[in-house]
Amino acid sequence: MKSFFNQPNVQYWGKFIGRTVFYFGILLMLIYLYHYKNINGGTFIYNEF
């Protein structure tokens, strides 16, 4: 099992999927925090343009 995770191809895709999930979580957190910009709750980002 240890030799499977040490293969370069598995390490590449593991890092890629891990970073994708991490940055997607940050994006969701920022959208969630944007919702609380005022006391009534925020509008969606593109409604103000």
GUSEZA-229621 format. One record per atom (N, C-alpha, C): atom name; x, y, z; residue in three letters; residue number from 1. Coordinates in nm, 2 decimals, decimal comma. Layout:
BEGIN
[drenba CA; [X; Y; Z]; ALA; NUM]
...
//
This chain:
BEGIN
[drenba N; [0,08; -0,12; 0,00]; MET; 1]
[drenba CA; [0,00; 0,00; 0,00]; MET; 1]
[drenba C; [0,09; 0,13; 0,00]; MET; 1]
[drenba N; [0,20; 0,12; 0,07]; LYS; 2]
[drenba CA; [0,29; 0,24; 0,08]; LYS; 2]
[drenba C; [0,35; 0,26; -0,05]; LYS; 2]
[drenba N; [0,39; 0,16; -0,13]; SER; 3]
[drenba CA; [0,45; 0,18; -0,26]; SER; 3]
[drenba C; [0,35; 0,23; -0,36]; SER; 3]
[drenba N; [0,22; 0,21; -0,34]; PHE; 4]
[drenba CA; [0,12; 0,26; -0,43]; PHE; 4]
[drenba C; [0,12; 0,41; -0,42]; PHE; 4]
[drenba N; [0,12; 0,47; -0,30]; PHE; 5]
[drenba CA; [0,11; 0,61; -0,28]; PHE; 5]
[drenba C; [0,24; 0,68; -0,31]; PHE; 5]
[drenba N; [0,35; 0,61; -0,32]; ASN; 6]
[drenba CA; [0,48; 0,67; -0,36]; ASN; 6]
[drenba C; [0,50; 0,68; -0,51]; ASN; 6]
[drenba N; [0,41; 0,63; -0,59]; GLN; 7]
[drenba CA; [0,42; 0,65; -0,73]; GLN; 7]
[drenba C; [0,40; 0,79; -0,77]; GLN; 7]
[drenba N; [0,48; 0,84; -0,87]; PRO; 8]
[drenba CA; [0,47; 0,98; -0,91]; PRO; 8]
[drenba C; [0,33; 1,02; -0,96]; PRO; 8]
[drenba N; [0,27; 0,93; -1,04]; ASN; 9]
[drenba CA; [0,14; 0,96; -1,09]; ASN; 9]
[drenba C; [0,03; 0,98; -0,99]; ASN; 9]
[drenba N; [0,04; 0,89; -0,89]; VAL; 10]
[drenba CA; [-0,06; 0,90; -0,77]; VAL; 10]
[drenba C; [-0,03; 1,02; -0,69]; VAL; 10]
[drenba N; [0,09; 1,06; -0,67]; GLN; 11]
[drenba CA; [0,12; 1,18; -0,59]; GLN; 11]
[drenba C; [0,08; 1,30; -0,67]; GLN; 11]
[drenba N; [0,09; 1,31; -0,80]; TYR; 12]
[drenba CA; [0,05; 1,42; -0,88]; TYR; 12]
[drenba C; [-0,10; 1,44; -0,87]; TYR; 12]
[drenba N; [-0,18; 1,34; -0,89]; TRP; 13]
[drenba CA; [-0,32; 1,35; -0,89]; TRP; 13]
[drenba C; [-0,37; 1,37; -0,75]; TRP; 13]
[drenba N; [-0,31; 1,32; -0,65]; GLY; 14]
[drenba CA; [-0,34; 1,34; -0,51]; GLY; 14]
[drenba C; [-0,33; 1,49; -0,47]; GLY; 14]
[drenba N; [-0,22; 1,55; -0,51]; LYS; 15]
[drenba CA; [-0,19; 1,69; -0,48]; LYS; 15]
[drenba C; [-0,29; 1,78; -0,56]; LYS; 15]
[drenba N; [-0,32; 1,74; -0,69]; PHE; 16]
[drenba CA; [-0,41; 1,82; -0,77]; PHE; 16]
[drenba C; [-0,55; 1,81; -0,71]; PHE; 16]
[drenba N; [-0,60; 1,70; -0,67]; ILE; 17]
[drenba CA; [-0,74; 1,69; -0,61]; ILE; 17]
[drenba C; [-0,74; 1,76; -0,47]; ILE; 17]
[drenba N; [-0,64; 1,74; -0,40]; GLY; 18]
[drenba CA; [-0,63; 1,81; -0,26]; GLY; 18]
[drenba C; [-0,63; 1,96; -0,27]; GLY; 18]
[drenba N; [-0,56; 2,01; -0,37]; ARG; 19]
[drenba CA; [-0,55; 2,16; -0,38]; ARG; 19]
[drenba C; [-0,69; 2,21; -0,44]; ARG; 19]
[drenba N; [-0,75; 2,13; -0,53]; THR; 20]
[drenba CA; [-0,88; 2,17; -0,59]; THR; 20]
[drenba C; [-0,98; 2,18; -0,48]; THR; 20]
[drenba N; [-0,99; 2,08; -0,39]; VAL; 21]
[drenba CA; [-1,09; 2,08; -0,28]; VAL; 21]
[drenba C; [-1,06; 2,19; -0,19]; VAL; 21]
[drenba N; [-0,93; 2,22; -0,16]; PHE; 22]
[drenba CA; [-0,89; 2,32; -0,07]; PHE; 22]
[drenba C; [-0,94; 2,46; -0,12]; PHE; 22]
[drenba N; [-0,91; 2,49; -0,24]; TYR; 23]
[drenba CA; [-0,94; 2,62; -0,30]; TYR; 23]
[drenba C; [-1,09; 2,63; -0,32]; TYR; 23]
[drenba N; [-1,16; 2,52; -0,35]; PHE; 24]
[drenba CA; [-1,31; 2,53; -0,36]; PHE; 24]
[drenba C; [-1,37; 2,56; -0,23]; PHE; 24]
[drenba N; [-1,31; 2,50; -0,12]; GLY; 25]
[drenba CA; [-1,36; 2,53; 0,02]; GLY; 25]
[drenba C; [-1,34; 2,68; 0,05]; GLY; 25]
[drenba N; [-1,22; 2,74; 0,01]; ILE; 26]
[drenba CA; [-1,20; 2,88; 0,04]; ILE; 26]
[drenba C; [-1,30; 2,96; -0,04]; ILE; 26]
[drenba N; [-1,33; 2,93; -0,16]; LEU; 27]
[drenba CA; [-1,42; 3,00; -0,24]; LEU; 27]
[drenba C; [-1,56; 3,00; -0,18]; LEU; 27]
[drenba N; [-1,61; 2,88; -0,14]; LEU; 28]
[drenba CA; [-1,74; 2,87; -0,07]; LEU; 28]
[drenba C; [-1,74; 2,95; 0,06]; LEU; 28]
[drenba N; [-1,63; 2,95; 0,13]; MET; 29]
[drenba CA; [-1,63; 3,03; 0,26]; MET; 29]
[drenba C; [-1,64; 3,18; 0,23]; MET; 29]
[drenba N; [-1,57; 3,23; 0,12]; LEU; 30]
[drenba CA; [-1,58; 3,37; 0,09]; LEU; 30]
[drenba C; [-1,72; 3,41; 0,04]; LEU; 30]
[drenba N; [-1,78; 3,32; -0,03]; ILE; 31]
[drenba CA; [-1,92; 3,35; -0,08]; ILE; 31]
[drenba C; [-2,01; 3,35; 0,05]; ILE; 31]
[drenba N; [-1,99; 3,26; 0,14]; TYR; 32]
[drenba CA; [-2,07; 3,25; 0,26]; TYR; 32]
[drenba C; [-2,05; 3,38; 0,34]; TYR; 32]
[drenba N; [-1,93; 3,42; 0,36]; LEU; 33]
[drenba CA; [-1,90; 3,54; 0,44]; LEU; 33]
[drenba C; [-1,96; 3,67; 0,37]; LEU; 33]
[drenba N; [-1,96; 3,67; 0,24]; TYR; 34]
[drenba CA; [-2,01; 3,79; 0,16]; TYR; 34]
[drenba C; [-2,16; 3,80; 0,19]; TYR; 34]
[drenba N; [-2,23; 3,69; 0,22]; HIS; 35]
[drenba CA; [-2,37; 3,70; 0,25]; HIS; 35]
[drenba C; [-2,40; 3,78; 0,37]; HIS; 35]
[drenba N; [-2,31; 3,79; 0,46]; TYR; 36]
[drenba CA; [-2,34; 3,87; 0,58]; TYR; 36]
[drenba C; [-2,28; 4,01; 0,58]; TYR; 36]
[drenba N; [-2,28; 4,07; 0,46]; LYS; 37]
[drenba CA; [-2,21; 4,20; 0,45]; LYS; 37]
[drenba C; [-2,30; 4,31; 0,52]; LYS; 37]
[drenba N; [-2,43; 4,30; 0,54]; ASN; 38]
[drenba CA; [-2,50; 4,40; 0,61]; ASN; 38]
[drenba C; [-2,60; 4,32; 0,70]; ASN; 38]
[drenba N; [-2,68; 4,40; 0,78]; ILE; 39]
[drenba CA; [-2,77; 4,34; 0,88]; ILE; 39]
[drenba C; [-2,88; 4,25; 0,82]; ILE; 39]
[drenba N; [-2,92; 4,28; 0,70]; ASN; 40]
[drenba CA; [-3,03; 4,20; 0,64]; ASN; 40]
[drenba C; [-2,98; 4,09; 0,56]; ASN; 40]
[drenba N; [-2,85; 4,07; 0,55]; GLY; 41]
[drenba CA; [-2,79; 3,96; 0,47]; GLY; 41]
[drenba C; [-2,76; 4,02; 0,33]; GLY; 41]
[drenba N; [-2,66; 3,97; 0,27]; GLY; 42]
[drenba CA; [-2,62; 4,03; 0,14]; GLY; 42]
[drenba C; [-2,70; 3,98; 0,02]; GLY; 42]
[drenba N; [-2,68; 4,05; -0,09]; THR; 43]
[drenba CA; [-2,73; 4,00; -0,21]; THR; 43]
[drenba C; [-2,63; 3,92; -0,28]; THR; 43]
[drenba N; [-2,66; 3,86; -0,39]; PHE; 44]
[drenba CA; [-2,56; 3,78; -0,46]; PHE; 44]
[drenba C; [-2,46; 3,88; -0,53]; PHE; 44]
[drenba N; [-2,34; 3,84; -0,55]; ILE; 45]
[drenba CA; [-2,23; 3,92; -0,59]; ILE; 45]
[drenba C; [-2,27; 4,00; -0,72]; ILE; 45]
[drenba N; [-2,33; 3,94; -0,82]; TYR; 46]
[drenba CA; [-2,34; 4,00; -0,95]; TYR; 46]
[drenba C; [-2,46; 4,10; -0,95]; TYR; 46]
[drenba N; [-2,55; 4,10; -0,85]; ASN; 47]
[drenba CA; [-2,66; 4,19; -0,85]; ASN; 47]
[drenba C; [-2,63; 4,34; -0,84]; ASN; 47]
[drenba N; [-2,50; 4,37; -0,80]; GLU; 48]
[drenba CA; [-2,47; 4,51; -0,77]; GLU; 48]
[drenba C; [-2,40; 4,57; -0,89]; GLU; 48]
[drenba N; [-2,37; 4,49; -0,99]; PHE; 49]
[drenba CA; [-2,30; 4,55; -1,11]; PHE; 49]
[drenba C; [-2,40; 4,61; -1,21]; PHE; 49]
//
